[in-house]
Amino acid sequence: MKRNAAVVALLSAGLCVGLGACGSHPTEGEAGTRGVPDTGGGGAQSSGGATSSGAVVGTGGEPGSGGGTSSGGMASTGGTAQVGGVMGSGGGTSTGGVTSTGGTADSGGATSSGGTTPTGGTADSGGGTSTGGVTGGTTATGGVAASGGASAMGGETGDGGAAGSTGGSPQTCPVAQTPLAAGNHTTTLQHDGRSRTYILHVPSGVTGNTPVPLVFDLHGAGGNGRQQQQMSGWDAVADHEGFLVVYPDGIDGYWNVDDTCCGTAGSEKIDDVGLIRAIVEELSAQTCVDSQRIYVSGFSNGGGLAHRMGCDAADVIAAIAPVATDLRTQPCNAARPISMMEVRGMSDSLEPYEGGVVGPPGGQYDSPGAQGSLQLWADINQCTGTPTAMEEYCESYTECEDGVETDLCSLPGVDHGAYGNALNFDIASVAWRMFQRQPMR
């Protein structure tokens, strides 16, 4: 717990208000190796001071074993077979795709003798259909449905959607690919004249023969991919649900949010959007990445880049989940409506929930605040009506163009370091449930 709390506060101390102007940036600033990142004049605070090993005691606690589930757990409605249909290893269907009495789903999801599928067509070897949609790939061992979404590793359909685009055809995986070894893999690639690094986390069971979702998780200002991996809890969710997670490293600890913020990344207009695209391309050549289920989350400055990916890469990214920051990239010219879930601490002392002028002198900007950011995305996504309650602490515009959703989770009493909060609100688990509901549309 001390280790994860230290990491949270270290990143809080090193950010230029997460998204604030970055007239200077820390020298490396890794926890426990090179000391605490410089705040860049941003006045970033921790709530405990630096430890002798270079970490900082921060707010909150550890996510608990890498991020256990909260408010509903990992699996919810839709995870078991119904009306006599027994779920095989990952192959149950949801709305419209449950086998009828006497039908038993085998390990691939096809109905056995006596089982017919209602409303939506015949079940194929890649999983049952749902109200007209065909699954985007064969199911895989261990797929668990959550909130009506798709299962792990490209499994079952949910809530009328498909693992591919709605109503589309199953994704075909390349033949005879070498399975990725389970565990963490640090990789370097050349992009835009620079060597860029990232950690790839692979759960067990990724065969390369089944489309697998991909989640990017981006670190905060002054941090790195390893620190983000240690505190966000995405590994635990990925291991349970069977998807890949990538933790890239920014330039000198920062991401380019809007070609001005932050550090070297902003001042030199580093093409971080292009970096994410390049990693997607590289991994897609190595294994069967589900092209309809590529997602981006991120903390603080990394959350700012998650917002930007929604604006600048909606042709590749299915949905985004920024944490501890609001939409700063303006204008935001998203190529299509794209689902977004923002998670904000209501007691954030670095980027206030209410918004306003934030950042150090010489690098200030006007933040729209959490509710303002929600409304900006509601306008981008052409949402109508008013937000309704969903997950605990969350509200959602559900009447948006193309069936996307636009969400805000407001955590009372939580500061900037939102992971491992006292509310037991598991950010990665809640974000994943939204991701499952929202493939590329």
N, C-alpha and C positions, 0 to 999 in steps of 0.2 A: 504493500500500500504506500509506504514512504517513497518507493522508487517512482511509481506512477504519479503521485502528487508532486514530486520534485520535478518531473518532466513537464507537467502542466504549467507550473509556475515559471520554469525556465523559459518556455516559449512565450508566456505572457510578458516576462521581463525583456525579451529580446525583440518584440515586435514593435513596428512603428505605428503603434495603436492598431496593430493587426493590419490595417489598411492605410494608416496615416502616411504622411509624406516622409520620405526617408532621406533626409539630407546626409545621413551617414548610416553605416550598418556595422554589425559586429564583425570582429575578426574570427571567423569560423563559428565559435560559440556552441560547441557540442557539449551536452551534459556529461559531467564526470571526466572529461578529457582535456578540454581547453577553456574551461571556466564559463562564466555567465556571459551571454551575449550583451553587448552594449545596447542601450535603448535607442541609440541614434537621436538623442535629444527628445525622445518621446515620453519620457517620464513614466515608462511602464513600471508597474509595481508587482511585487510578489507579496505573499502574506506570511513570510516567515524568514526571509533572508537567505543568503547563499550558504550552502553547506561547504565543508572543506573539500569535497570531491568535485566541486564545480556545479552541482545541481542546486536548485532553489526549491525551498518548500513552498508549494503553491496552494491554491484553494482546492476544496473538494478532496476526494480520495481516489483510490485506484478503481478502475472499472470492475475489478473483481474477477480474477482468473481470465483476464483478457476480454471481459465484456459479457457478463451473463445477461440473460434476457430480463426484461422488465415489462410491466404493464401489458401482459398478454403473452409473454414468452416468445419463443422462436416460432412455434407452429400454432396456428389458430384454426378457424373454420376451414373445412375443406380438406383436412389432412387424412381422413379415414374414408374407407369405402362405405357406401350406403346401400340400403335396400338389398342386402344379400351379397353385394359385390365386395370381395375382399381385396384390399390393396396389396399388390405385389411389391417388389423392391423398387419403389419410386414411381409407380405408374397409375395412380388414381386420377379420375377426371373430376371436374367440378361442373358448374351450371350446364346442364344439358348433356353431359358426357358420362353420367354414372351408369354402370351396367344395370340391366333390369334383373328382376328376381331370378336367381339361379346362375347369373353370369359371374365368373371369377376372372379378375384381371391378372394376367401372368406378368412375368418380370419385364416385359416390354410394353405393357399397357394395352395390348389387344384383347378384345373380349373372347372368352372361351365359349364352348358350345352352350347354347341356351341364352346367351346374353346379347341383347340388341341395344343399340344406343338410341335414345330419343332425340328429337329436335336438333339437327345439326349435322347429320351425316354419319358415316361409318367410322368406327375407330380403326386406326392403322397401327403399324408396328411402332410408331413413335409416340403413342399415347392417345387417349380418347379425345374426341372432338368436343367443342363447346359452342353452342348456338352458332354454328356456321363456320367457326374458325378451325384451322388445322394446326396442330402443335408444330413448333419450330424445331423439332429434333426429337430423337428417341430419348426415352427416359433413362435414368441411370440410378444405380443402387444408392439408396439413401435420400432420394428426393422427398422433401417434406413440403406440403402446401402451407402457405401462410396467408391469411386474410384474402383468400380467393385468388392469390397470385400464382405465378408459375413456380414449379418446383425447382429444387437445386439441380444444377448441372443440366439445365435445359429440359426439365421434366414436364409435369402436367400443366394443362391450361388452367386458367382461372378467370371467373367473372366475365366470361364471354370473349376474353382476349386470347391471343395465341402466342406461343413462344417466339414466333416470327412476327411480322407485321400482321395486323388484323386481316383475317381472311386469306393470308398468303400461303405459300407452299413451304414445306419443311426445308430447313437449311441442309445442304449436303456437305458432309465433312470429307476432307481429303482422305484418300486411302493410305493405309499402312504408315501412319505417323508414329514416331516413337513417343510413348507416354512420358509426360513430364514427371520427374521425380518429386515426391512430396517433400515439403520443407521450404526454406527460404533460399533464394538465389539472387545474388548481387550481380547486376549486369551493367555494362558500359556500352553506350552507343554513340555514334558521331551524329550530331545534329547542328546545323547552322554554324559549322566551323568550330564547334566545341564538343568536348567529351562530356556526356551527360550520364548520370548513374541512376539506377533505380533498384529497389528490392522487389522481387516477385515472390509472393507467398502462394504455394500450391498445396491444396488439401489432398488427402489421399483419395485415390479412385479416379483421378483425371486420366482418361484413357486416350484422349485425342480423337475418339470415334463418336463422341456425343458433344453437341454444342454446349459450351460452358459460359455462363455470364462472367463479366469482368468489371471490377470496381477499382477506381483510382481513389486513393486517400492522400490528400496533400497537406503537408506540414505547415505550421505557423511561421511567422517571421523570426528569423534567427535560428530556426531549427533545421531538421533534416528528416529524411524518410524513416530512419531507425527510431528516432524519438516518437514520431507519429505512430508508428507501428506498436510501440510499447504502451501507448496511452489510449488509443482510440477504441480498442475492442473489436476491430474489424476481423482480425484473425480468427477469433472464436466463432463469430457468425459464419465466416467462410468455411471453417472446418466442419461446422454442423450442416450447412446448406450446400456445400460443394461448389464454390465459385472461386475464381482467381482474384487476388488483390495485389495492386501495384502501389508501392510507396516511392515516388520519385524524389530526387533532391533538386531544390532550386539553386539558382546561381548565388553564391555567397549567402545562402540561407533565405533567399527571397524569391517571390514570384512576381511576374509582371501583370498587374491587375488591370491597368488602363493606360499603359505607355507613359505613365509618370510615377506611379507607385510600384514597386518600392525598391530601394537600394540600387545595386547595379542592374538588377532585372528591369526596373522601370526606367532608369536613366539611359540605359543602352537599348531599351526597347527589345529585350530578349523575346524570341518567339516561343513562349511557353505553350501557347495553344498548338503550335506546330509540333512541339515536343510530344505532347500527349497523343496527337495523331500518329506520330512516328512510332511510338511505343505500341499503339494498337496495331499498326501494320506489321511490326516486327513479331509480336506475339501471335497474330493471326497466321503468320507463316510457319509458326512452330507448333501450334495446336489448334483445335477447333473452337475458336472464340465465337460465341453467339453474337453475331453482328447486330442483332436487334436488342441486346441486353448489355450495353456498355454504359457505365454510370460513373459519376464523379462526385465525391464528397471532399471536404477539406476544412481545416481549422484556421480561423482568423485570416491571415494573409492568404493561406491556402484556400479558405472559403471564398475569398475574393476572386481567386482564379477559377474556382468552381462556378461562381456566378458568371464569369467571363466565358467559360466553356459553354454554358447555356446560351449565351448571346452569340458566340462566334463559331460554335461547332455543333449546333443542333442537328446537323446532317449525320453526325457520327454518334453523338451522346444521346442516350434515351431519356435520362432524367438526372437531376442534380440535387445535392443535399448539403448546402453550405452551413457551417457552424460558426457562431460567434462573430458574424459580420453581415453587413447589409450590401445590397446591390450598389456598386460604385461605377461599373463600366457603363458609360453613357456616351453616345446613344447605344442602346442595346438593340441590335438588329438581328434578332433570332430568326433563323430561316423558316421556322415553324413553331407552333405552340409546343412547349416542352415542360414536363412536370418538374416542379420545384418544391422542396421542403427545406425551409430555413429554421434552424434551431438557435434560440437566443436566450442567454441568461438575463433575467429582468433586473439584476443588480450588477450588471457589467460596468466596471469602473473604468475600463479602457475605451470601450466603444459603447456609450450609453444606449440603453434600449430605446429611449425616447428620441435619439438622434441629436442633431445640432452640429455645431462646429467642433471638430475633434482633431487631434494630432498636435504635434509640437510646432512652435513658431517656425515659419518658413515652409511648413509642410501641411498646413491645415486644409481641411476640406469639409464640406457640409454634408453630413450623413443624413439620409432620409429617415433613419430609425427603423425599427423592426416592422411596425405597422405600415410605414411608408414604403418599405421595401416589398412587403407583401402586396400592397396595392399596385406598385410598379409592375410586378410580375403578373398580377391579375389583369392589368391592362394589356400587357404583352400577349398573354394567353387568351385574351378576349373572353374573360369570365363574366358571368352575369350573376345576379342574386347576391346573397350575403354569405359570409363564411359560416360553416356549421361545425359543431364539435366532432372530433374523431378520436384519435388516441388521447389519453389523459394529457392535459396541458396543451393540446394542439387544436387548431382550427383549420378548416379547409374550404377553399372555393372548389366545388365539385362540378359546377355547370360551366365548363370551359370548352373552348374549341377543340375538336378532335378527341374529346374524351380525356384530356389531361387533367391533372389536379394541381392546385397551387396552395401550399400549406405553410403554416407558421406554428412552431412549437415554442411557447413562452414559459420559461422555467423560473418560478418565483424563488427569490433568495439565492440564485445562482450567479456567480461572478463570471468573468471572462473565460476562465478555465472550466468549461462546461462538462467535460468528461468526468466520470467518477463522482457525479454530484450526489448530494445527500438525499435527493428525491428518489434515488434508484431508477432514474430514467436512463435506460440504456440507448444512447443515441444511435449506435450502429444497428441495433436490432430494429428500432423504429424506422430508421431510414431504409433498411433492407425491405421491410414490409411494404413501404411505398414503392421501392424499386420493383418488387415483384408484381405489383399491380400495374406497373407502367413500362411495358416494353416500348420499343420504337413504334410510332404510329404514323 
